[in-house]
Amino acid sequence: MNIFAISGLVNGIVAITFGILVISKNWRDRANQIFFFMTLSLAVWSFSYWQWLLSTNYDSAILWVKILSVGSLFIPVFFYHWVILLINGKSLVNKIVLWLAYTTAIVILFFAQSNLFIAGLEKKSSFNFWPNPGSVYDVYFSYVYVGLITYTLYLLLRAYPKELDRNKKGQLLYVILGAILGFGGGLTNFPLWWNINIPPYGNFLVAAFPFLLGYSVLKYKLFNAKTITAELIAFALWVFTLIITFLAESTLLKLVYGFFSILMGIGGVFLIKAVYKTERLSEEKSEFISFAGHEVGNPLTFINGAVMNILEEMDEGKISGELKDDMQKVYVNSNEAISLIAQYLGKSKLELNQLKYEMADFDLKTIASQTIHNYQPIADQGGVSLKFTTGEDKDYIMNGDRVKIKEVLNNLVNNAIKFSPKGMVEVSLSKTDKTVLVEIKDSGRGISKETMSVLFKKFGRGDSVEKAKIAGTGLGLFLSKTFVEAHGGKIWAESEGEGRGSTFFVEFPAS
């Protein structure tokens, strides 16, 4: 069988499979609907491509060429539509381009059966029936294929460096790579149309387009990695046996391979169900932690606020200070419980891909001041001197999710106080034209080389921390690193060793 025909078969199977996988997860989602129509168009083009290259007479070949051309007509249009939904690029210009793209494709569709679209077929290179373009086909190639795809890639490449959400940024990278490979491979089909003797070897890359785009949707939007892995393994085995079935030369071999293909499909379904059941149990556990965290965390936050008010009134002499020590203990322990709950909630949302960032400009100095104020009673209880200094700048404006940035500062200040009994913690802000830097310096236990290597990893607590029996989950710094990097920032620590204190640095892009 012609190897180029095989590429069409493979591309079609991959396209329709990923289209069904994505739409089956959430068929109500508009982006998933457009993705399905895009893969359906690609499947029409691919299967028609397969049949066209297997044709032994002119009439059969011209029929399949016209069908594949209709399929190829709408692939760039649906791709552009899907991308502007993906990047939320609903500007007036993009809406106009979308309207023009659909209108142009529909107008060209009326010429699909005429010689103005496909002028005819003739022998070219090793192909007996290769098409010649009509004048309308020139319009399709120039404006729809080259023009629209180029503009779509421009939108993706412009959105990628601006995206702060790590999951979304990862998805965009897969989409960009898939588009370059897929449309770049598809582009190699066109030289022979204009009698340039370059065979369409890149057609084998077209399968990367639905594969990478579909994988990006499944991984970063809908389901967890283990379920996706099971689906892809089952899918790959099934596709392999299906292709062998189509390529078999005798009827007996087709029946044998077809039987194994059916068995592979059934086995794949059972594999996916088993993995899904396991993952669902894991999700239910995480959802329970999230629910329980909110139900416990909200009352604790209320208690903490009330105790803080009492402590402030004690400091002002409005209430007797005899109970101040007990109140400080209540505040310290309830604050620790709130911190633990926040960390487990963050871990749960991260595992479920539910972390969302509400980005806006805010003054980091205000957030840092609030953090110092809230942790002052804890520092007083531990005999820690807590100081806050800033440079001469009046404001420290940055763009980000203020709730998550506050959680980062809470984690770092809380750790510094816990690890510096009867010592000193100093929080300082500095600013350049491009960055805002937070430094949290303490005179505490310091960090060993062994601990430094696992400091920002999940559950990363060194031996020295465990031996000291200091409360903690090992999640605070891991989540802090996640949040900081999602904002395009950096976080790191420096220490001269155990017993010599440490300094944590957090650097953000200035707004």
C-alpha positions in Angstrom: 0.0 0.0 0.0 1.2 3.6 -0.8 2.9 4.9 2.3 1.3 8.3 1.8 -2.1 6.6 1.8 -1.2 5.0 5.2 -0.4 8.4 6.6 -3.9 9.6 5.7 -5.4 6.5 7.5 -3.3 7.1 10.6 -4.1 10.8 10.7 -7.8 10.1 10.4 -7.9 7.6 13.2 -5.9 9.9 15.5 -8.1 12.9 14.7 -11.5 11.2 15.2 -10.3 9.4 18.3 -9.1 12.6 20.1 -12.2 14.5 18.9 -14.4 11.9 20.6 -12.2 11.7 23.7 -12.5 15.5 24.2 -16.2 16.0 23.4 -17.1 13.0 25.6 -15.6 14.6 28.7 -17.8 17.7 28.5 -19.9 18.1 25.4 -21.6 21.2 26.6 -18.3 23.2 26.6 -18.1 25.5 23.6 -14.4 25.1 23.1 -14.8 21.3 23.2 -17.5 21.5 20.5 -15.3 23.6 18.3 -12.4 21.2 18.9 -14.6 18.2 17.9 -15.7 19.9 14.6 -12.0 20.7 13.9 -11.0 17.1 14.4 -14.0 15.9 12.4 -12.9 18.2 9.5 -9.4 16.8 9.8 -10.7 13.2 9.8 -12.8 13.9 6.6 -9.6 15.3 5.0 -7.5 12.4 6.2 -9.8 9.5 5.3 -10.5 11.0 1.9 -6.7 11.5 1.4 -6.3 7.8 2.2 -9.0 6.7 -0.3 -7.8 9.2 -3.0 -4.3 7.7 -3.1 -5.8 4.2 -3.3 -8.0 5.2 -6.3 -7.4 3.4 -9.5 -9.5 5.6 -11.8 -10.0 9.3 -12.5 -13.6 9.5 -11.4 -12.9 7.9 -8.0 -9.8 10.1 -7.4 -11.6 13.4 -8.3 -14.5 12.5 -6.0 -12.1 11.9 -3.0 -10.0 15.0 -3.8 -13.1 17.2 -3.7 -14.2 15.7 -0.4 -10.8 16.1 1.2 -10.6 19.7 0.0 -13.9 20.5 1.7 -12.5 19.0 4.9 -9.2 20.9 4.7 -11.2 24.1 4.0 -12.6 24.3 7.5 -9.6 23.0 9.6 -7.9 26.4 9.8 -11.2 28.1 10.5 -12.2 25.9 13.4 -8.6 26.0 14.7 -8.6 29.8 14.8 -12.1 29.8 16.5 -10.8 27.3 19.1 -7.6 29.2 19.8 -9.4 32.5 20.5 -11.7 30.7 22.9 -8.6 29.1 24.5 -6.7 32.4 25.0 -9.9 34.4 25.7 -9.0 36.6 22.7 -12.5 38.0 22.1 -11.3 41.4 20.9 -13.3 43.2 18.2 -10.5 42.5 15.6 -10.5 38.8 16.4 -14.3 38.7 16.1 -14.2 40.4 12.7 -11.5 38.0 11.6 -13.6 35.0 12.8 -16.6 36.3 10.9 -14.6 36.8 7.7 -13.0 33.3 8.1 -16.4 31.5 8.3 -17.8 33.7 5.5 -14.9 33.1 3.2 -15.0 29.3 3.8 -18.7 29.1 3.2 -18.4 31.2 -0.1 -15.5 28.9 -1.3 -17.7 25.9 -0.4 -20.1 26.8 -3.1 -17.3 26.4 -5.7 -16.1 23.0 -4.3 -17.6 21.0 -7.1 -16.4 23.4 -9.9 -13.2 23.6 -12.0 -12.6 26.9 -10.3 -11.7 25.0 -7.1 -10.1 21.8 -8.5 -9.1 22.3 -12.1 -8.4 18.6 -12.7 -6.0 15.7 -12.0 -2.9 14.6 -13.7 0.2 12.4 -13.1 2.8 14.1 -10.9 5.9 12.6 -9.4 4.9 9.1 -8.4 1.2 9.9 -8.1 -1.2 9.0 -10.9 -4.0 11.5 -9.9 -2.6 14.7 -8.3 -4.8 17.8 -8.5 -4.3 21.1 -10.1 -5.6 24.2 -8.3 -8.3 26.5 -9.7 -8.4 30.3 -9.1 -10.7 29.8 -6.0 -8.3 27.3 -4.6 -5.6 30.0 -4.8 -7.7 32.1 -2.6 -8.2 29.3 -0.1 -4.5 28.5 0.1 -3.4 32.2 0.4 -5.9 33.6 2.8 -7.4 30.7 4.7 -4.5 28.2 5.0 -1.5 30.5 5.1 -3.0 33.8 6.2 -5.4 32.5 8.9 -2.9 30.0 10.4 -0.1 32.5 10.5 -2.4 35.0 12.4 -3.5 32.2 14.8 0.1 31.3 15.5 0.9 34.9 16.1 -1.9 35.1 18.7 -0.6 32.0 20.4 3.0 33.2 20.5 1.9 36.5 21.8 -0.3 35.0 24.6 2.3 32.4 25.7 4.9 34.7 27.5 2.1 36.7 29.1 0.3 33.7 30.6 1.1 33.4 34.3 -0.9 30.2 35.1 1.6 27.4 34.8 -1.1 24.9 33.7 -2.4 27.2 31.0 1.1 28.0 29.8 1.9 24.3 29.5 -1.3 23.9 27.5 -0.4 26.7 25.1 3.1 25.2 24.6 1.5 21.9 23.4 -0.9 23.8 21.1 1.9 25.8 19.5 4.0 22.7 19.0 1.1 20.7 17.6 0.1 23.5 15.2 3.7 24.0 13.9 4.1 20.2 13.3 0.6 19.6 12.0 0.2 22.6 9.7 3.9 22.5 8.7 3.5 18.8 7.8 0.3 19.5 5.9 2.0 22.3 4.0 4.2 19.8 2.2 1.1 18.6 0.3 0.9 21.9 -1.6 4.1 22.1 -3.7 2.9 19.4 -6.2 -0.3 21.4 -6.7 1.8 24.0 -8.4 4.1 21.5 -10.1 7.0 21.9 -7.6 8.4 18.3 -7.3 8.4 18.0 -3.5 6.6 14.8 -2.3 4.3 15.3 0.8 6.6 13.6 3.3 5.5 15.9 6.1 2.1 14.4 6.0 3.2 11.9 8.6 3.5 14.9 11.0 -0.2 15.9 10.7 -1.2 13.3 13.4 0.8 15.4 15.9 -1.8 18.1 15.5 -4.9 16.4 17.0 -2.7 14.3 19.3 -0.9 17.3 21.0 -3.9 19.6 21.0 -6.1 16.8 22.3 -3.6 15.9 25.0 -3.3 19.5 26.0 -7.0 19.7 26.6 -7.2 16.4 28.4 -4.2 17.1 30.7 -4.6 20.7 31.5 -8.4 21.2 31.5 -10.4 18.1 32.0 -8.9 15.0 33.6 -5.9 13.9 35.6 -2.7 12.5 34.2 -3.2 8.8 35.2 -6.6 8.5 33.5 -5.1 10.2 30.4 -2.2 7.8 30.3 -4.5 4.8 30.5 -6.6 6.2 27.7 -3.6 6.9 25.5 -2.1 3.5 26.1 -5.4 1.8 25.2 -5.8 4.1 22.3 -2.3 3.4 20.9 -2.7 -0.3 21.1 -6.1 -0.2 19.5 -4.9 2.1 16.6 -1.9 -0.3 16.0 -4.1 -3.3 15.6 -6.7 -1.4 13.6 -4.0 -0.2 11.1 -2.7 -3.7 10.8 -6.2 -4.9 10.0 -6.6 -2.3 7.2 -3.2 -3.2 5.8 -3.7 -7.0 5.8 -3.8 -8.4 2.3 -6.0 -11.4 2.7 -9.5 -11.7 4.0 -8.5 -14.3 6.6 -5.8 -12.0 8.1 -8.3 -9.1 8.1 -10.7 -11.2 10.1 -7.9 -12.3 12.6 -6.5 -8.9 13.1 -10.0 -7.4 13.3 -10.9 -9.8 16.1 -7.8 -8.8 18.0 -8.7 -5.1 17.4 -12.1 -5.7 19.0 -10.5 -7.5 22.0 -8.0 -4.7 22.3 -10.8 -2.1 22.3 -12.8 -4.0 25.0 -9.6 -4.5 27.1 -8.9 -0.8 26.8 -12.3 0.1 28.1 -11.9 -2.1 31.2 -8.4 -0.6 31.8 -9.7 2.9 31.6 -12.6 2.1 33.9 -10.3 0.6 36.5 -7.9 3.6 36.5 -10.8 6.0 36.5 -12.3 4.3 39.6 -9.0 4.5 41.4 -8.6 8.2 40.5 -12.2 9.0 41.4 -11.6 7.6 44.9 -8.5 9.9 45.1 -10.5 12.9 43.9 -13.3 12.1 46.5 -10.6 12.1 49.2 -9.3 15.4 48.0 -12.8 16.9 47.8 -13.5 15.7 51.3 -10.3 17.4 52.6 -11.4 20.6 50.8 -14.9 20.4 52.2 -13.7 19.7 55.7 -11.1 22.4 55.4 -13.6 25.0 54.7 -16.0 23.9 57.4 -13.2 23.9 60.0 -11.2 26.8 58.6 -14.0 29.4 58.6 -14.8 29.1 62.3 -11.1 29.2 63.2 -10.6 32.4 61.1 -13.5 34.0 63.0 -12.0 32.9 66.4 -8.6 34.3 65.3 -10.1 37.6 64.4 -11.9 37.9 67.7 -8.8 37.0 69.7 -6.7 39.5 67.7 -9.3 42.2 68.6 -9.0 41.2 72.3 -5.2 41.3 72.2 -5.3 44.8 70.6 -7.6 46.1 73.3 -5.4 44.6 76.0 -2.4 46.5 74.5 -4.5 49.7 74.7 -5.3 49.0 78.3 -9.1 48.6 77.7 -9.1 45.0 79.1 -7.1 43.6 81.9 -3.9 41.9 80.7 -4.0 38.9 83.0 -5.3 36.7 80.3 -3.0 38.0 77.6 -0.6 35.0 77.7 -3.5 32.6 77.3 -5.0 34.6 74.5 -1.7 34.7 72.7 -1.6 30.9 73.0 -5.1 30.6 71.5 -4.1 32.9 68.7 -0.9 31.0 68.0 -2.5 27.6 67.9 -5.6 28.7 65.9 -3.3 30.5 63.4 -1.2 27.3 63.0 -4.4 25.3 62.4 -5.5 27.8 59.8 -2.1 27.6 58.1 -2.2 23.8 58.0 -5.7 23.8 56.5 -4.7 26.4 53.9 -1.8 24.2 52.9 -3.8 21.0 52.5 -6.5 22.9 50.6 -3.8 24.3 48.3 -2.4 20.8 47.7 -5.9 19.4 47.1 -6.7 22.1 44.5 -3.3 21.6 42.8 -3.9 17.8 42.5 -7.4 18.4 41.0 -6.2 21.2 38.7 -8.5 23.6 40.4 -6.0 26.3 41.2 -7.2 29.6 39.8 -5.5 33.0 39.9 -7.5 36.2 40.0 -5.0 38.7 38.7 -5.1 42.4 39.5 -2.7 45.2 40.5 -2.1 45.7 44.2 0.5 47.1 46.6 2.8 44.4 48.0 3.7 46.8 50.8 0.1 46.8 52.1 0.0 43.0 52.0 3.3 42.7 53.8 2.2 45.2 56.5 -0.9 43.2 57.1 1.1 40.0 57.5 3.5 41.6 60.0 0.5 42.9 62.0 -1.2 39.5 62.0 1.9 37.7 63.1 3.0 40.1 65.8 1.1 38.3 68.6 2.8 35.0 67.5 6.2 36.7 67.5 5.5 38.2 71.0 4.4 34.8 72.3 7.7 33.2 71.1 9.9 36.1 72.3 10.8 37.0 68.7 11.6 40.5 67.6 9.6 41.1 64.4 10.6 44.1 62.2 9.4 45.4 58.9 11.4 47.8 56.7 11.0 49.2 53.2 12.9 51.4 50.8 12.1 55.0 50.0 9.5 54.0 47.4 5.9 55.0 48.3 4.4 51.9 46.7 5.3 48.4 45.6 2.8 47.7 42.8 2.7 44.3 41.2 0.2 42.3 39.3 -1.1 39.1 40.7 -3.5 37.2 43.0 -3.3 39.0 46.3 -4.8 36.1 48.3 -2.1 33.7 47.1 0.7 36.2 47.5 -0.5 36.8 51.0 -0.4 33.1 51.6 3.2 33.0 50.4 4.2 35.8 52.9 2.2 34.1 55.7 4.1 30.8 55.1 7.5 32.5 55.1 7.0 34.7 58.1 5.4 31.9 60.1 8.3 29.6 59.3 10.9 32.3 60.2 9.2 32.9 63.6 8.9 29.1 64.3 12.5 28.5 63.5 13.9 31.5 65.5 12.8 31.1 69.1 13.9 34.1 71.2 15.5 35.5 68.1 14.9 38.1 65.3 12.9 38.1 62.1 13.2 41.1 59.7 11.0 41.5 56.6 12.1 44.0 54.0 11.0 45.2 50.6 13.1 46.7 47.9 12.3 47.7 44.3 13.9 48.3 40.9 12.3 49.4 37.7 11.6 45.7 36.8 11.3 43.8 40.0 9.9 43.9 43.6 12.0 41.9 46.1 10.9 40.5 49.5 13.5 39.4 52.0 12.7 37.5 55.2 15.8 37.2 57.3 15.9 35.3 60.6 18.5 34.5 63.3 17.2 31.0 63.8 18.3 27.4 63.2 19.6 27.9 59.7 19.4 25.4 56.9 21.8 22.4 56.3 22.9 21.4 52.8 20.8 18.2 53.1 17.7 20.3 54.0 18.4 22.9 51.3 18.2 20.2 48.6 14.6 19.3 49.5 13.4 22.7 50.8 10.8 23.5 48.1 9.7 20.0 47.3 6.4 18.5 48.4 6.7 17.3 52.0 10.3 18.5 51.9 11.4 18.5 55.6 15.0 17.7 56.4 16.3 15.5 59.2 17.2 18.5 61.3 13.6 19.7 61.1 12.2 16.3 62.0 14.5 16.0 65.0 13.6 19.4 66.3 9.9 18.3 66.2 8.7 21.6 64.7 5.1 21.4 63.6 4.4 21.6 59.9 3.2 19.7 56.8 6.2 20.2 54.4 3.7 21.8 52.0 4.1 25.5 52.8 7.3 26.1 50.8 6.2 23.8 48.0 3.0 25.7 47.5 4.8 29.0 47.9 7.1 28.1 45.1 4.1 27.0 43.0 2.3 30.4 43.6 5.4 32.5 43.0 6.4 30.8 39.8 2.8 31.1 38.5 3.3 34.9 38.8 6.5 34.8 36.8 8.6 35.2 40.0 11.5 33.4 41.7 11.9 32.1 45.3 15.1 30.9 46.9 16.8 30.6 50.3 20.3 31.2 51.5 22.0 30.1 54.7 25.5 29.6 56.0 24.5 26.4 57.7 22.8 25.1 60.8 22.6 27.5 63.8 23.5 30.5 61.6 20.1 31.8 60.5 18.6 32.0 57.0 17.2 34.4 54.5 14.4 33.7 52.0 14.0 35.8 48.9 10.9 36.3 46.8 11.2 38.3 43.6 8.2 39.4 41.5 8.0 41.4 38.2 7.0 44.9 39.0 3.7 46.1 37.5 
